[in-house]
Amino acid sequence: MMNKPEELKEIENEIRKCSKCPLSKTRKLPVSGEGNADAKVILVGLGPGHNEDLQGRPFVGSAGKFLDELLELARLQRKEVYITNVVKCYPPGNAPTEEEIGTCSPYLDRQIEIIKPKIIITLGNIATNYIFKKSGLKSQNMGGIHGKIFQINNLFFQVKIIPMYHPASALYNSEMKEVLREDWKNLNITNGGIEYGRRRED
């Protein structure tokens, strides 16, 4: 029986060979995801950008640098979390089709099933809408739900979903940067446990 890292590696190998949708014809390197196979927290974005396509790793460009800052505000490090995307190959214009999302998203479903996180942080509208739909939640405007916590309980899984604006949305907007910083400060996730929505005074 395979352990979690082996199972995730198997998915990565499948993605590397995948040719199920048109994105496989234009990508340079697929981006499966990376991080801790036993992570309490999974971060889910839309898909790889140009820099990620070149390096085969998630969030390595300017948005990735800002994400590192946001993780630090929540007292998290990259090595503690697992970072992945709904779509594993670079979608030109950052606009995958519904067909491409439908074809690729089962890989994400399997990653979540293997890791069994306590928290899924969705980055941006497309990732949030996908995870909401899979969880039986109604799609909502990001302006009204960012930073809020949605508890999902079923017979097989218990997880908290926390929608966030995508880090890229704040790169050239100082006001949006502050919104993201405040949202991530409020997560208050620590190694000793997970607390939600509480403002730290330090």
C-alpha positions as semicolon CSV with decimal commas, in nm:
position;residue;x (nm);y (nm);z (nm)
1;M;0,000;0,000;0,000
2;M;0,141;0,340;-0,100
3;N;0,193;0,620;0,150
4;K;0,079;0,979;0,090
5;P;0,401;1,106;-0,078
6;E;0,401;0,806;-0,311
7;E;0,036;0,861;-0,402
8;L;0,098;1,229;-0,475
9;K;0,404;1,136;-0,682
10;E;0,190;0,897;-0,885
11;I;-0,053;1,181;-0,962
12;E;0,240;1,404;-1,057
13;N;0,363;1,139;-1,302
14;E;0,015;1,112;-1,453
15;I;-0,004;1,489;-1,496
16;R;0,338;1,495;-1,661
17;K;0,213;1,254;-1,927
18;C;-0,139;1,399;-1,952
19;S;-0,268;1,504;-2,294
20;K;-0,641;1,510;-2,218
21;C;-0,701;1,877;-2,302
22;P;-0,560;2,144;-2,538
23;L;-0,346;2,300;-2,265
24;S;-0,109;2,003;-2,286
25;K;-0,011;2,115;-2,637
26;T;0,100;2,465;-2,535
27;R;0,251;2,406;-2,190
28;K;0,621;2,384;-2,124
29;L;0,605;2,214;-1,784
30;P;0,292;2,096;-1,602
31;V;0,260;2,208;-1,241
32;S;0,120;1,934;-1,020
33;G;0,174;2,103;-0,685
34;E;0,423;2,085;-0,402
35;G;0,445;2,080;-0,027
36;N;0,376;1,868;0,277
37;A;0,180;1,549;0,209
38;D;0,047;1,566;0,566
39;A;-0,039;1,936;0,548
40;K;-0,324;2,072;0,759
41;V;-0,364;2,347;0,499
42;I;-0,399;2,323;0,120
43;L;-0,385;2,634;-0,096
44;V;-0,569;2,611;-0,428
45;G;-0,519;2,863;-0,706
46;L;-0,650;2,882;-1,061
47;G;-0,354;2,754;-1,260
48;P;0,015;2,809;-1,336
49;G;0,130;3,141;-1,476
50;H;0,415;3,209;-1,716
51;N;0,693;3,167;-1,457
52;E;0,535;2,853;-1,316
53;D;0,509;2,709;-1,668
54;L;0,885;2,759;-1,711
55;Q;0,984;2,615;-1,373
56;G;0,719;2,350;-1,314
57;R;0,646;2,482;-0,963
58;P;0,344;2,670;-0,822
59;F;0,359;3,038;-0,723
60;V;0,721;3,120;-0,811
61;G;0,664;3,462;-0,973
62;S;0,570;3,797;-0,820
63;A;0,239;3,661;-0,687
64;G;0,434;3,378;-0,525
65;K;0,661;3,621;-0,342
66;F;0,358;3,803;-0,206
67;L;0,202;3,469;-0,111
68;D;0,513;3,390;0,095
69;E;0,458;3,717;0,282
70;L;0,092;3,628;0,342
71;L;0,183;3,282;0,469
72;E;0,421;3,442;0,717
73;L;0,141;3,666;0,845
74;A;-0,057;3,349;0,921
75;R;0,252;3,197;1,086
76;L;0,289;2,940;0,813
77;Q;0,577;2,833;0,592
78;R;0,567;2,678;0,247
79;K;0,711;2,354;0,381
80;E;0,410;2,319;0,613
81;V;0,137;2,358;0,350
82;Y;0,051;2,203;0,015
83;I;0,010;2,439;-0,281
84;T;-0,165;2,342;-0,601
85;N;-0,413;2,464;-0,865
86;V;-0,741;2,364;-1,025
87;V;-0,572;2,349;-1,367
88;K;-0,225;2,197;-1,384
89;C;-0,105;2,346;-1,715
90;Y;-0,061;2,714;-1,800
91;P;-0,387;2,853;-1,942
92;P;-0,306;3,139;-2,183
93;G;-0,456;3,460;-2,051
94;N;-0,525;3,286;-1,718
95;A;-0,866;3,191;-1,855
96;P;-0,918;2,814;-1,875
97;T;-1,237;2,693;-2,038
98;E;-1,503;2,502;-1,849
99;E;-1,399;2,194;-2,046
100;E;-1,035;2,234;-1,942
101;I;-1,136;2,279;-1,578
102;G;-1,362;1,975;-1,594
103;T;-1,091;1,762;-1,753
104;C;-0,812;1,862;-1,514
105;S;-0,990;1,908;-1,180
106;P;-1,009;1,534;-1,092
107;Y;-0,636;1,553;-1,023
108;L;-0,706;1,820;-0,759
109;D;-0,990;1,613;-0,614
110;R;-0,752;1,321;-0,567
111;Q;-0,483;1,540;-0,409
112;I;-0,733;1,670;-0,154
113;E;-0,860;1,318;-0,085
114;I;-0,505;1,193;-0,022
115;I;-0,388;1,481;0,199
116;K;-0,714;1,522;0,391
117;P;-0,646;1,881;0,504
118;K;-0,821;2,061;0,789
119;I;-0,832;2,383;0,586
120;I;-0,862;2,459;0,215
121;I;-0,769;2,818;0,129
122;T;-0,899;2,907;-0,215
123;L;-0,718;3,181;-0,404
124;G;-0,940;3,378;-0,639
125;N;-1,285;3,335;-0,791
126;I;-1,236;3,029;-1,012
127;A;-1,073;2,819;-0,740
128;T;-1,334;2,931;-0,488
129;N;-1,626;2,857;-0,719
130;Y;-1,487;2,513;-0,799
131;I;-1,432;2,413;-0,435
132;F;-1,767;2,562;-0,331
133;K;-1,948;2,364;-0,599
134;K;-1,773;2,039;-0,502
135;S;-1,867;2,104;-0,139
136;G;-2,232;2,181;-0,211
137;L;-2,197;2,552;-0,134
138;K;-2,361;2,825;-0,336
139;S;-2,132;3,041;-0,548
140;Q;-2,094;3,389;-0,400
141;N;-1,920;3,716;-0,480
142;M;-1,564;3,724;-0,345
143;G;-1,619;4,073;-0,206
144;G;-1,865;3,934;0,048
145;I;-1,690;3,612;0,148
146;H;-1,314;3,673;0,145
147;G;-1,154;3,573;0,473
148;K;-1,469;3,403;0,602
149;I;-1,483;3,042;0,715
150;F;-1,717;2,779;0,572
151;Q;-1,736;2,451;0,763
152;I;-1,803;2,136;0,561
153;N;-1,901;1,815;0,738
154;N;-2,002;1,488;0,575
155;L;-1,960;1,118;0,643
156;F;-1,613;1,112;0,490
157;F;-1,461;1,454;0,541
158;Q;-1,450;1,757;0,770
159;V;-1,282;2,067;0,637
160;K;-1,292;2,445;0,668
161;I;-1,292;2,639;0,340
162;I;-1,153;2,993;0,352
163;P;-1,187;3,198;0,030
164;M;-0,920;3,459;-0,031
165;Y;-0,844;3,705;-0,307
166;H;-0,570;3,578;-0,537
167;P;-0,230;3,731;-0,448
168;A;-0,190;3,849;-0,809
169;S;-0,493;4,074;-0,766
170;A;-0,295;4,289;-0,524
171;L;0,035;4,325;-0,709
172;Y;-0,047;4,668;-0,848
173;N;-0,313;4,775;-0,599
174;S;-0,192;4,887;-0,255
175;E;-0,544;4,892;-0,110
176;M;-0,602;4,531;-0,215
177;K;-0,268;4,436;-0,067
178;E;-0,382;4,562;0,272
179;V;-0,710;4,369;0,242
180;L;-0,518;4,047;0,180
181;R;-0,276;4,117;0,463
182;E;-0,560;4,171;0,708
183;D;-0,738;3,854;0,595
184;W;-0,426;3,643;0,640
185;K;-0,341;3,796;0,977
186;N;-0,684;3,690;1,098
187;L;-0,625;3,324;1,014
188;N;-0,401;3,278;1,319
189;I;-0,287;2,930;1,222
190;T;-0,011;2,803;1,451
191;N;0,188;2,483;1,485
192;G;0,014;2,414;1,813
193;G;-0,332;2,428;1,662
194;I;-0,564;2,617;1,433
195;E;-0,766;2,919;1,538
196;Y;-0,988;3,119;1,307
197;G;-1,084;3,480;1,275
198;R;-0,908;3,601;1,587
199;R;-0,697;3,913;1,577
200;R;-0,353;3,870;1,728
201;E;-0,218;4,161;1,928
202;D;0,150;4,089;1,857
